[in-house]
Amino acid sequence: MIPIKQTSFGKDKGNCMAACVASILEVSLEEIPDLVTALPKWREALNDYLFTKELYLLTARLDEPKKHLKGFHIIAGQSPRHDCLHAIVGYAGQPYFDPHPDNSGLAGNPNDWEYDLFLKLFTE
């Protein structure tokens, strides 16, 4: 994991998810599709990109993330700055790296957070 900070900010403008993906995959932010312009089908655009790396992003809600997760993943929850969602990098079910420059992480109840997990696709 190489920490990469987001470069655009605000509701329907921020690239925090792309920065998280780039950080975990250790690629440049420019390599990740522009998910803002892909709205509302950003997840489809991201999975099209991930498929080229034999990966798939699956979202889950977990009662005990520390118990069930290992390695890096993405955590999405309420932004502490705006009335919108924000994404950060997680490790083993806990916050690890915030791509926003103020590093304030997520707000709200951790039981409401969603976990985006990278699944390895097995292809021939």
N, CA and C atoms as an extended XYZ file, in Angstrom:
372
Properties=species:S:1:pos:R:3:atomname:S:1:resname:S:1:resid:I:1 pbc="F F F"
N         0.838       -1.170        0.000 N   MET     1
C         0.000        0.000        0.000 CA  MET     1
C         0.885        1.235        0.000 C   MET     1
N         0.640        2.091       -0.982 N   ILE     2
C         1.356        3.362       -1.076 CA  ILE     2
C         0.322        4.472       -0.920 C   ILE     2
N         0.379        5.252        0.150 N   PRO     3
C        -0.622        6.299        0.374 CA  PRO     3
C        -0.651        7.329       -0.751 C   PRO     3
N        -1.838        7.522       -1.319 N   ILE     4
C        -2.048        8.519       -2.368 CA  ILE     4
C        -3.214        9.395       -1.938 C   ILE     4
N        -2.996       10.695       -1.871 N   LYS     5
C        -4.036       11.634       -1.448 CA  LYS     5
C        -4.967       11.979       -2.609 C   LYS     5
N        -6.214       12.227       -2.279 N   GLN     6
C        -7.173       12.639       -3.297 CA  GLN     6
C        -6.848       14.042       -3.777 C   GLN     6
N        -7.297       14.364       -5.000 N   THR     7
C        -6.968       15.651       -5.612 CA  THR     7
C        -8.201       16.495       -5.906 C   THR     7
N        -9.389       15.939       -5.737 N   SER     8
C       -10.624       16.716       -5.898 CA  SER     8
C       -11.522       16.403       -4.705 C   SER     8
N       -12.401       17.373       -4.369 N   PHE     9
C       -13.115       17.306       -3.101 CA  PHE     9
C       -14.564       17.739       -3.244 C   PHE     9
N       -15.410       17.256       -2.337 N   GLY    10
C       -16.806       17.680       -2.271 CA  GLY    10
C       -17.759       16.620       -2.803 C   GLY    10
N       -19.016       16.818       -2.468 N   LYS    11
C       -20.074       15.883       -2.881 CA  LYS    11
C       -20.154       15.818       -4.402 C   LYS    11
N       -20.132       14.615       -4.917 N   ASP    12
C       -20.178       14.337       -6.363 CA  ASP    12
C       -19.016       14.957       -7.131 C   ASP    12
N       -17.927       15.307       -6.422 N   LYS    13
C       -16.741       15.855       -7.065 CA  LYS    13
C       -15.463       15.179       -6.580 C   LYS    13
N       -15.516       14.612       -5.392 N   GLY    14
C       -14.313       14.066       -4.774 CA  GLY    14
C       -13.864       12.754       -5.392 C   GLY    14
N       -12.551       12.540       -5.349 N   ASN    15
C       -11.999       11.291       -5.887 CA  ASN    15
C       -11.352       10.446       -4.786 C   ASN    15
N       -11.983       10.431       -3.614 N   CYS    16
C       -11.448        9.646       -2.496 CA  CYS    16
C       -11.441        8.148       -2.799 C   CYS    16
N       -12.492        7.639       -3.443 N   MET    17
C       -12.533        6.208       -3.757 CA  MET    17
C       -11.413        5.850       -4.725 C   MET    17
N       -11.222        6.651       -5.745 N   ALA    18
C       -10.145        6.386       -6.703 CA  ALA    18
C        -8.782        6.438       -6.009 C   ALA    18
N        -8.603        7.377       -5.080 N   ALA    19
C        -7.337        7.470       -4.346 CA  ALA    19
C        -7.113        6.235       -3.477 C   ALA    19
N        -8.182        5.713       -2.881 N   CYS    20
C        -8.063        4.489       -2.078 CA  CYS    20
C        -7.660        3.297       -2.950 C   CYS    20
N        -8.314        3.161       -4.091 N   VAL    21
C        -7.999        2.051       -5.003 CA  VAL    21
C        -6.549        2.171       -5.472 C   VAL    21
N        -6.148        3.364       -5.886 N   ALA    22
C        -4.767        3.574       -6.343 CA  ALA    22
C        -3.773        3.247       -5.229 C   ALA    22
N        -4.090        3.654       -4.011 N   SER    23
C        -3.198        3.385       -2.873 CA  SER    23
C        -3.015        1.889       -2.655 C   SER    23
N        -4.122        1.158       -2.638 N   ILE    24
C        -4.059       -0.279       -2.370 CA  ILE    24
C        -3.379       -1.033       -3.506 C   ILE    24
N        -3.680       -0.647       -4.742 N   LEU    25
C        -3.086       -1.338       -5.900 CA  LEU    25
C        -1.682       -0.839       -6.223 C   LEU    25
N        -1.281        0.245       -5.555 N   GLU    26
C         0.037        0.833       -5.777 CA  GLU    26
C         0.240        1.255       -7.227 C   GLU    26
N        -0.755        1.990       -7.731 N   VAL    27
C        -0.688        2.562       -9.072 CA  VAL    27
C        -0.940        4.062       -8.943 C   VAL    27
N        -0.704        4.796      -10.009 N   SER    28
C        -0.948        6.239       -9.963 CA  SER    28
C        -2.454        6.514       -9.951 C   SER    28
N        -2.819        7.631       -9.396 N   LEU    29
C        -4.221        8.035       -9.379 CA  LEU    29
C        -4.755        8.196      -10.801 C   LEU    29
N        -3.885        8.616      -11.706 N   GLU    30
C        -4.292        8.813      -13.101 CA  GLU    30
C        -4.650        7.496      -13.799 C   GLU    30
N        -4.166        6.379      -13.283 N   GLU    31
C        -4.483        5.085      -13.894 CA  GLU    31
C        -5.916        4.632      -13.579 C   GLU    31
N        -6.476        5.128      -12.494 N   ILE    32
C        -7.824        4.749      -12.079 CA  ILE    32
C        -8.840        5.551      -12.894 C   ILE    32
N        -9.917        4.917      -13.369 N   PRO    33
C       -10.930        5.675      -14.119 CA  PRO    33
C       -11.479        6.841      -13.292 C   PRO    33
N       -11.886        7.893      -13.981 N   ASP    34
C       -12.509        9.036      -13.314 CA  ASP    34
C       -13.919        8.622      -12.897 C   ASP    34
N       -14.082        8.285      -11.645 N   LEU    35
C       -15.352        7.757      -11.154 CA  LEU    35
C       -16.419        8.839      -11.048 C   LEU    35
N       -16.015       10.091      -10.925 N   VAL    36
C       -16.980       11.191      -10.849 CA  VAL    36
C       -17.722       11.326      -12.172 C   VAL    36
N       -17.004       11.267      -13.281 N   THR    37
C       -17.673       11.390      -14.584 CA  THR    37
C       -18.474       10.135      -14.916 C   THR    37
N       -18.211        9.050      -14.207 N   ALA    38
C       -18.948        7.802      -14.443 CA  ALA    38
C       -20.247        7.727      -13.633 C   ALA    38
N       -20.488        8.721      -12.751 N   LEU    39
C       -21.720        8.705      -11.946 CA  LEU    39
C       -22.943        8.588      -12.835 C   LEU    39
N       -23.955        7.850      -12.474 N   PRO    40
C       -24.103        7.076      -11.247 CA  PRO    40
C       -23.558        5.646      -11.360 C   PRO    40
N       -22.905        5.331      -12.471 N   LYS    41
C       -22.413        3.965      -12.687 CA  LYS    41
C       -20.923        3.847      -12.380 C   LYS    41
N       -20.477        4.542      -11.334 N   TRP    42
C       -19.058        4.543      -10.995 CA  TRP    42
C       -18.559        3.152      -10.623 C   TRP    42
N       -19.392        2.373       -9.931 N   ARG    43
C       -18.957        1.041       -9.503 CA  ARG    43
C       -18.739        0.131      -10.720 C   ARG    43
N       -19.596        0.247      -11.704 N   GLU    44
C       -19.433       -0.526      -12.939 CA  GLU    44
C       -18.142       -0.133      -13.658 C   GLU    44
N       -17.869        1.167      -13.729 N   ALA    45
C       -16.635        1.642      -14.372 CA  ALA    45
C       -15.410        1.144      -13.623 C   ALA    45
N       -15.482        1.172      -12.290 N   LEU    46
C       -14.352        0.705      -11.494 CA  LEU    46
C       -14.140       -0.790      -11.670 C   LEU    46
N       -15.209       -1.557      -11.657 N   ASN    47
C       -15.051       -3.003      -11.826 CA  ASN    47
C       -14.594       -3.370      -13.233 C   ASN    47
N       -14.954       -2.588      -14.236 N   ASP    48
C       -14.415       -2.821      -15.588 CA  ASP    48
C       -12.899       -2.674      -15.567 C   ASP    48
N       -12.409       -1.653      -14.874 N   TYR    49
C       -10.967       -1.458      -14.740 CA  TYR    49
C       -10.344       -2.601      -13.935 C   TYR    49
N       -10.936       -2.924      -12.803 N   LEU    50
C       -10.381       -3.972      -11.934 CA  LEU    50
C       -10.350       -5.324      -12.626 C   LEU    50
N       -11.317       -5.575      -13.511 N   PHE    51
C       -11.349       -6.844      -14.239 CA  PHE    51
C       -10.065       -7.047      -15.040 C   PHE    51
N        -9.469       -5.956      -15.532 N   THR    52
C        -8.213       -6.074      -16.287 CA  THR    52
C        -7.067       -6.524      -15.376 C   THR    52
N        -7.271       -6.402      -14.080 N   LYS    53
C        -6.273       -6.849      -13.099 CA  LYS    53
C        -6.738       -8.115      -12.374 C   LYS    53
N        -7.784       -8.745      -12.944 N   GLU    54
C        -8.371       -9.969      -12.387 CA  GLU    54
C        -8.866       -9.763      -10.957 C   GLU    54
N        -9.485       -8.590      -10.742 N   LEU    55
C       -10.047       -8.248       -9.442 CA  LEU    55
C       -11.498       -7.813       -9.600 C   LEU    55
N       -12.236       -7.854       -8.498 N   TYR    56
C       -13.620       -7.390       -8.453 CA  TYR    56
C       -13.845       -6.753       -7.090 C   TYR    56
N       -14.553       -5.623       -7.055 N   LEU    57
C       -14.834       -4.942       -5.798 CA  LEU    57
C       -16.233       -5.331       -5.330 C   LEU    57
N       -16.297       -5.903       -4.154 N   LEU    58
C       -17.550       -6.352       -3.556 CA  LEU    58
C       -17.791       -5.551       -2.287 C   LEU    58
N       -19.002       -5.033       -2.115 N   THR    59
C       -19.345       -4.260       -0.925 CA  THR    59
C       -20.094       -5.138        0.056 C   THR    59
N       -19.729       -5.014        1.332 N   ALA    60
C       -20.371       -5.807        2.385 CA  ALA    60
C       -20.527       -4.967        3.647 C   ALA    60
N       -21.535       -5.288        4.421 N   ARG    61
C       -21.682       -4.749        5.780 CA  ARG    61
C       -21.317       -5.883        6.716 C   ARG    61
N       -20.456       -5.589        7.667 N   LEU    62
C       -19.958       -6.625        8.561 CA  LEU    62
C       -20.201       -6.232       10.011 C   LEU    62
N       -20.701       -7.189       10.798 N   ASP    63
C       -20.932       -6.932       12.220 CA  ASP    63
C       -19.618       -6.833       12.993 C   ASP    63
N       -18.661       -7.652       12.640 N   GLU    64
C       -17.383       -7.669       13.350 CA  GLU    64
C       -16.232       -7.640       12.342 C   GLU    64
N       -15.996       -6.476       11.704 N   PRO    65
C       -14.970       -6.416       10.659 CA  PRO    65
C       -13.575       -6.798       11.146 C   PRO    65
N       -13.231       -6.457       12.384 N   LYS    66
C       -11.897       -6.806       12.892 CA  LYS    66
C       -11.719       -8.322       12.972 C   LYS    66
N       -12.816       -9.023       13.154 N   LYS    67
C       -12.770      -10.477       13.279 CA  LYS    67
C       -12.709      -11.161       11.911 C   LYS    67
N       -13.324      -10.534       10.899 N   HIS    68
C       -13.499      -11.206        9.616 CA  HIS    68
C       -12.583      -10.729        8.491 C   HIS    68
N       -11.891       -9.630        8.689 N   LEU    69
C       -11.080       -9.089        7.594 CA  LEU    69
C        -9.595       -9.159        7.899 C   LEU    69
N        -8.841       -9.417        6.838 N   LYS    70
C        -7.382       -9.352        6.889 CA  LYS    70
C        -6.944       -8.529        5.685 C   LYS    70
N        -5.796       -7.919        5.791 N   GLY    71
C        -5.267       -7.172        4.658 CA  GLY    71
C        -5.985       -5.853        4.422 C   GLY    71
N        -5.677       -5.252        3.264 N   PHE    72
C        -6.216       -3.942        2.918 CA  PHE    72
C        -7.582       -4.054        2.260 C   PHE    72
N        -8.408       -3.062        2.499 N   HIS    73
C        -9.749       -2.950        1.924 CA  HIS    73
C       -10.138       -1.484        2.007 C   HIS    73
N       -11.320       -1.158        1.561 N   ILE    74
C       -11.813        0.217        1.605 CA  ILE    74
C       -13.001        0.266        2.564 C   ILE    74
N       -13.058        1.332        3.353 N   ILE    75
C       -14.193        1.554        4.244 CA  ILE    75
C       -14.887        2.829        3.783 C   ILE    75
N       -16.199        2.758        3.583 N   ALA    76
C       -16.990        3.922        3.180 CA  ALA    76
C       -17.988        4.257        4.283 C   ALA    76
N       -18.100        5.528        4.576 N   GLY    77
C       -19.033        5.988        5.603 CA  GLY    77
C       -19.260        7.475        5.465 C   GLY    77
N       -19.943        8.030        6.441 N   GLN    78
C       -20.273        9.449        6.422 CA  GLN    78
C       -19.011       10.309        6.460 C   GLN    78
N       -18.964       11.293        5.576 N   SER    79
C       -17.860       12.254        5.585 CA  SER    79
C       -17.985       13.164        6.803 C   SER    79
N       -16.879       13.503        7.455 N   PRO    80
C       -16.946       14.461        8.553 CA  PRO    80
C       -17.052       15.912        8.064 C   PRO    80
N       -16.933       16.128        6.756 N   ARG    81
C       -16.919       17.479        6.203 CA  ARG    81
C       -18.179       17.851        5.433 C   ARG    81
N       -18.813       16.896        4.769 N   HIS    82
C       -19.947       17.176        3.885 CA  HIS    82
C       -21.054       16.154        4.131 C   HIS    82
N       -22.227       16.450        3.623 N   ASP    83
C       -23.335       15.512        3.700 CA  ASP    83
C       -23.230       14.536        2.528 C   ASP    83
N       -22.229       13.673        2.611 N   CYS    84
C       -22.003       12.685        1.566 CA  CYS    84
C       -21.118       11.581        2.131 C   CYS    84
N       -20.898       10.566        1.336 N   LEU    85
C       -20.028        9.476        1.754 CA  LEU    85
C       -18.573        9.827        1.492 C   LEU    85
N       -17.696        9.176        2.241 N   HIS    86
C       -16.253        9.336        2.078 CA  HIS    86
C       -15.643        7.942        2.155 C   HIS    86
N       -14.541        7.746        1.474 N   ALA    87
C       -13.859        6.448        1.480 CA  ALA    87
C       -12.453        6.604        2.043 C   ALA    87
N       -12.055        5.611        2.836 N   ILE    88
C       -10.706        5.551        3.379 CA  ILE    88
C       -10.175        4.131        3.192 C   ILE    88
N        -8.881        3.968        3.318 N   VAL    89
C        -8.278        2.632        3.269 CA  VAL    89
C        -8.362        2.026        4.667 C   VAL    89
N        -8.767        0.774        4.711 N   GLY    90
C        -8.791        0.041        5.962 CA  GLY    90
C        -7.781       -1.089        5.930 C   GLY    90
N        -7.415       -1.554        7.104 N   TYR    91
C        -6.550       -2.726        7.211 CA  TYR    91
C        -7.085       -3.585        8.348 C   TYR    91
N        -7.385       -4.834        8.047 N   ALA    92
C        -7.895       -5.793        9.036 CA  ALA    92
C        -9.099       -5.245        9.791 C   ALA    92
N        -9.993       -4.566        9.056 N   GLY    93
C       -11.241       -4.104        9.640 CA  GLY    93
C       -11.177       -2.781       10.365 C   GLY    93
N       -10.044       -2.104       10.328 N   GLN    94
C        -9.896       -0.835       11.037 CA  GLN    94
C        -9.404        0.255       10.084 C   GLN    94
N        -9.747        1.518       10.359 N   PRO    95
C        -9.223        2.615        9.540 CA  PRO    95
C        -7.694        2.607        9.535 C   PRO    95
N        -7.125        2.860        8.349 N   TYR    96
C        -5.673        2.808        8.195 CA  TYR    96
C        -5.115        4.088        7.566 C   TYR    96
N        -5.766        4.576        6.492 N   PHE    97
C        -5.256        5.742        5.771 CA  PHE    97
C        -6.420        6.528        5.191 C   PHE    97
N        -6.438        7.833        5.436 N   ASP    98
C        -7.453        8.730        4.888 CA  ASP    98
C        -6.836        9.492        3.721 C   ASP    98
N        -7.423        9.393        2.522 N   PRO    99
C        -6.849       10.120        1.388 CA  PRO    99
C        -7.109       11.630        1.422 C   PRO    99
N        -8.007       12.091        2.298 N   HIS   100
C        -8.263       13.532        2.399 CA  HIS   100
C        -7.114       14.203        3.147 C   HIS   100
N        -6.707       15.389        2.731 N   PRO   101
C        -5.568       16.060        3.374 CA  PRO   101
C        -5.727       16.335        4.869 C   PRO   101
N        -6.969       16.468        5.366 N   ASP   102
C        -7.107       16.769        6.794 CA  ASP   102
C        -7.076       15.518        7.677 C   ASP   102
N        -7.056       14.344        7.054 N   ASN   103
C        -6.915       13.071        7.781 CA  ASN   103
C        -7.963       12.855        8.876 C   ASN   103
N        -9.171       13.384        8.704 N   SER   104
C       -10.186       13.251        9.753 CA  SER   104
C       -10.983       11.956        9.673 C   SER   104
N       -10.720       11.126        8.677 N   GLY   105
C       -11.351        9.810        8.607 CA  GLY   105
C       -12.827        9.855        8.304 C   GLY   105
N       -13.582        9.028        9.003 N   LEU   106
C       -15.023        8.913        8.791 CA  LEU   106
C       -15.774        9.378       10.029 C   LEU   106
N       -16.993        9.844        9.815 N   ALA   107
C       -17.879       10.222       10.913 CA  ALA   107
C       -18.962        9.150       11.038 C   ALA   107
N       -19.793        9.312       12.009 N   GLY   108
C       -20.919        8.404       12.170 CA  GLY   108
C       -20.557        7.128       12.901 C   GLY   108
N       -21.527        6.272       12.972 N   ASN   109
C       -21.401        5.012       13.685 CA  ASN   109
C       -20.655        3.983       12.831 C   ASN   109
N       -19.573        3.407       13.328 N   PRO   110
C       -18.852        2.384       12.557 CA  PRO   110
C       -19.730        1.193       12.145 C   PRO   110
N       -20.826        0.959       12.857 N   ASN   111
C       -21.739       -0.121       12.457 CA  ASN   111
C       -22.462        0.189       11.155 C   ASN   111
N       -22.448        1.454       10.743 N   ASP   112
C       -23.089        1.856        9.493 CA  ASP   112
C       -22.114        1.905        8.317 C   ASP   112
N       -20.837        1.683        8.577 N   TRP   113
C       -19.849        1.740        7.512 CA  TRP   113
C       -19.971        0.521        6.607 C   TRP   113
N       -19.601        0.700        5.351 N   GLU   114
C       -19.557       -0.399        4.385 CA  GLU   114
C       -18.109       -0.720        4.063 C   GLU   114
N       -17.869       -1.968        3.784 N   TYR   115
C       -16.520       -2.452        3.512 CA  TYR   115
C       -16.455       -2.919        2.065 C   TYR   115
N       -15.536       -2.339        1.304 N   ASP   116
C       -15.325       -2.722       -0.091 CA  ASP   116
C       -14.114       -3.641       -0.139 C   ASP   116
N       -14.364       -4.854       -0.573 N   LEU   117
C       -13.348       -5.903       -0.554 CA  LEU   117
C       -12.924       -6.238       -1.967 C   LEU   117
N       -11.619       -6.421       -2.183 N   PHE   118
C       -11.102       -6.823       -3.480 CA  PHE   118
C       -11.115       -8.344       -3.560 C   PHE   118
N       -11.848       -8.858       -4.531 N   LEU   119
C       -11.858      -10.307       -4.742 CA  LEU   119
C       -10.975      -10.637       -5.921 C   LEU   119
N       -10.164      -11.644       -5.759 N   LYS   120
C        -9.296      -12.122       -6.849 CA  LYS   120
C       -10.122      -13.025       -7.744 C   LYS   120
N       -10.144      -12.721       -9.037 N   LEU   121
C       -10.852      -13.550      -10.002 CA  LEU   121
C        -9.899      -14.605      -10.530 C   LEU   121
N       -10.383      -15.802      -10.627 N   PHE   122
C        -9.568      -16.878      -11.167 CA  PHE   122
C       -10.021      -17.137      -12.600 C   PHE   122
N        -9.124      -16.808      -13.502 N   THR   123
C        -9.429      -16.977      -14.928 CA  THR   123
C        -8.463      -17.970      -15.528 C   THR   123
N        -8.841      -18.481      -16.668 N   GLU   124
C        -7.980      -19.463      -17.324 CA  GLU   124
C        -6.839      -18.801      -18.038 C   GLU   124
